[in-house]
Amino acid sequence: MTAGTNGPPLLEAAGVGVEFTTRAGTVATALDGVDVTVGAGEILALVGESGSGKTTLARSLVGLQRPTSGEVRFEGQPLSYSGRALRRLRAEVQMVLQDAAGSLNPRQTVYESVAEGIRLHRRVGSDPEGRTEVDLVAAALAEAGLRPPERLFLRYPHELSGGQKQRVLIAGALALRPRLLVADEPVSSLDASIRGEILALLLGLRDGLGLGIVVVTHDLGLAWNIADRIAVMYLGRVVECGTTEEVLEAPQHPYTRALLSVVPEIERIEPVVLRGEVPDPTKIPGGCRFHPRCPALADGTADAAGVAEQCRTAVLPVLAATGDHRAACHLVR
């Protein structure tokens, strides 16, 4: 996939694989040869069911999970996992966690929660505008849509609404003046009205600050409303990628079509019920890893196209990180 329109990629996963050894001694493959890029001023959505590898990829992108194979690059340079190098990276690439209520320390005020990162990275004194810690905290809260910020300084998490808690988390990330945000299911626990406000905030940060943003979500409807590009993941691999318009208006992979069919805003696609769950990552199916649940194989479409046996036995190559709309599917010629 290409980077954004504003130049080369800020962050890139190149052939990233992640494996874990279970207590039983078996190997679970969480990621398998993932290629994605995100540039300044664009939003990439990582979409898929639970167990698809989205969060593991997000953790890899911010240096919280070291790949077993492949590499993550920031501005073209491979990530170094030394303490000092990771500290520099996390000033540039910030992660916003899914559970705002659980992520905020209940004993810390809003001010302390936002100031914590500033102190950790010693941003006071190095600010080009000579701003104090109070100035930096106030500016981050205002950018996150909490105005006037001073009214929230002494509040505790239990005094905030769900939307305010999410904004405080985002403010904590913005306080370090990062160039890229990785947001893991940023609105999954919020009411519909608040979801729209947080999505509008992320779009505003992209447009106003030129931030690159990676959004992890199971919701293609959310991706439709916010993303510039989409990478659909299944069982540790990207199975379809392209611009939002390409992927959602002309989905090529049966998995993407199934996910899209249950989005309420989309009426032109017949609902598709996927059988079973995402397979155990210690027992990845042969052939196309989606074939045990594939509607195209179940309804005879793959057989009519003469690819049913390939679906069951022929392993698909990893999707290359190109600018084209692509899908890893034997039905896609």
N, C-alpha and C positions, 0 to 999 in steps of 0.2 A: 504494500500500500504506500501511496505517496505521503509525504509530510504535508503540512499545511501550505497555504498559498504564500506564507510570509517567509519562506526560505527552507533550509535544510531542517531535518528533524531535531527537536530538542532532546527527545528521549526515544530510544529504539531498543526493541527486543529482537535479537537475531538468533534464531534457532534455539530458543530457550526451552530447556527441559528441566523438570524438577521431579525427583523421586524420593519417596520416603520408605523406610523399612518399618513394617508393622511389628507389633509385639510377637506375632506368630512367626516372624522371620521372612515373610513374603514382601515383595517390593510393590508399592503402589505408585503408579505413574500419574502425577497430578498435572504435569505439563509435558508435551511431547513435540518439540520442534516448533515453537510459536514464534512467528514473525509479526510484529506490529510496530508502527511508528506514530508519534504524535508531535506536531510542530507548534510553534508559537501562534496564538490566536485561533486555535481550532479545538473542537471538542470531539473526542473519540469515545464512542460507547462500546463497552465490552458486554455482550448480551449472551444469556444462556441460562439454563436451569441450574439449581443447586447441584454441585458436584461437577460442573463443567470446567472448572479451573480458573474462573474469573478472578476470585479473590487471591488465589495463589499467584497469578500473574501480576495483579496489582501490588502485592507485597514484594514481588521480585523487582518491579519497576522502581520502587522507592528504597531498595537495598535491605529490606527486612527479611527477605528469603534469598539465599544464595543459590543460583542455578546449579544443577548437577551437570548440565551441558549447555553449550551456547553461551551468550553473554548479553548483558544489558549495557547500552552505551548512552552517555549523556554528552551532548554536543560532539558526537563522534568518538569520544574517548571511553574505553571500557571502564565499568565501575571498579573501583578498588574497595576492598572490604576492610581496610585498616580503619581504626577508630577515627582518625583525623579526617580521612577522605570521606567517610560516610557522614561525618558531621557537616562537612562542607556541602555534600549533596543534599542533605535534608534542609539546609537553608534555602536551597534552590527548588527542591521538589518536596512538597508537603502532602501528607495523606490526611483526609477527613474521614473519620471512621463512621460506621453505620449507626451505632447505638449512641446517640447523643447523651441520653440520660445516664448510661453506664460509663461513658467516656469522661464525663466531667467529674472532678473530685467534689463530693458533696460538702467537704469542709473548706473548700476554696471559694472565695468570692469570684465574680465575673472578672474583676480586675486582675486578681492573682492568676486565674486560669489563662488569660491572654498574655500576661507579662511573663509567665513561666518560660516560654520559648525565647523571648527577647533576652532574658537573663542567661539562659543556657547557651545561647549563641553570641552573647556579649554584643548585642546590636547597639546598645546605647554607647555613645562616644564615637561610633563609626558611621553614624547616620550622616549622609552628605549635607542634610539641611540643619544639622545640629539639634535635632529634636530630642526632648527628654523622654524618659520611659512613659510618663503620663501622656505625652503627646502621641507617642507611637501606639499605645493602647487605645487611646481615643480615636485615632485615625483608623485603626483596624476595625474597631466596632462600627464606626460610621460607614466604612466601605462594605461591611457585612449587613448594612441596613438597620443598625440599631442606633437610632438618633432620638434625642441627644444622648451621646454615649455616657456622659457623666452620671446620668440618672441610674445606670445599671452597675456602676463600679462596685458598689457594696452589696449587691444582691447575691444570693446563693442559688444554686441550681434548682432547688425545690420551689423557689419563688418565680420561676420562669415557665413560660409555655413551651410546648414541644418545638415550635418554630423558632422561638428565641434561643433555646438550647442549641439547635442546629446552627443558628447564626453565630453563636459564641464560639462553637468549634471552628467554623469557617474563619472567624476573626482571629482565632489563635494561629491558624495557618497563615493568614494574610499579614500578620504582624511581622513575619520574617521577610516580607517582600519576595516571595518565591516567584519563579517563572512558570511553574507547572503545579497543578493540583491533581491529586488522585482521590476521587470521591467514591467511597464504597457504599452503594445503595443509599444515597444521601437523603431520600425522601420516603423510604419504604414504611417508616413508622408514623408518618404525618398524615393529618386529614387532607382531603382533596384540595381544599381552598389554600392551605398552607403549602402544599406541594408545588402549586403554581408559583407562589411567591419565591420559593427557594430556587426553582428552575430559572425564573426570571433573574434572580440574583446571579446565578452562575453564568447566564448569558451576558449579563451586564459586566461581569468581571472579565469575560473573554473579550468583549468589545471595548471596554473602557481601559483595561490594564494590559490587554494583549496576552493574557494568560493562556497557556495550553492547559487543557483539562481532560482527564480520563475519567469517565463515569462508568462505574460497575453497576449493572442492573439486570434483573430478570425480565424487565418490562419493556417490550418493544414500543409500546405507546409512549413511554417516557423518552426513549431514544428518538422517536419520530419528532418530538417537540423540541429537542435540545441539541442533537448530535449533528456534526458535519459529516462524519464517517462512522461506520459500524463494522465491528468484527464480531461475528456470531461464533460462539465457542460450544464445543460438545466434547466431553470426555478428554479434556486436555489439549484439544487442537482447535484451531480456527477452521471452521467449515465453510464460511462465506464471508466475504469482505468487499467493501466498496463504499461509495458515497451513500448517504442516507436515502436519497431518492432512488438510486439504483437498487439497493438491497430491499427496500420496503415497497417500492412500486413494481419491481419485477424480480421477486425472489426466485433464485434458481435451485436452492437446496431444499429438499422435502422437510428438513428440520426447521429451517427458517419459515417456510410456509405454514407449518404447524404452529409455531410460536405466534406468527402474525394472525392466524385465523381466530385467535381468542382475544385479540385487541378490540375493545368495544367500538372504537372509532372506525374500524375497518369492516365494511359490510360486503365487499365484493368477493371475499374468499370464504368458501364453505368451511364450517368448523371442522377441525381435525382433532381427534382424540388419540394421543400417543399411548401406546401400550406400555405398561411397566414403568420402571424407573431407570435413571441413568445407571449403567452397569457399575459393578464394583471395579475400582481402578486397579485392583490386583489381578483382575481377570478380563482384560480388554479383549473384546471379540476380534476374531480374524476378519480379513477383508475390510470392507467399510465398517468402522466401529459403530455406526448408527444402524446397520442393517437389521439387527434383531427387533427394532422398533419402527422401521421405516414403512410409512404408509404406501409408498410407491412399490415396495416389494410385496407388501401384503395384498394390495388390490390388483396385482398383475401388470402394472405399468412397466416395471423393470423387466419382467419376462417378455412383454410385447416388444420392448426395445432391444431385446437380446443381450441384456447385461445382468440378468438375475444371478448367474453363477459368478460373475465378476464381483457383484455386490457382496457375496458371501465369502469369497476367497481372495480376491485381489486387493492388496493393500494400496490405498491411495497415497500419492506423494503429498508432502507438506505443502500448503499454499505458500507461494513465494510472496515476499513483501513488494508487490508491484502496485501500480496505480489503477490497474484494471479491476472491473467488477468480476470477481471470480468465485467459484464454488468447488469444493472438493466432493464431487459426486460423479459416479459412473454414468449417470444419465446426462450429464452436462458435457457435451462434446467440445 
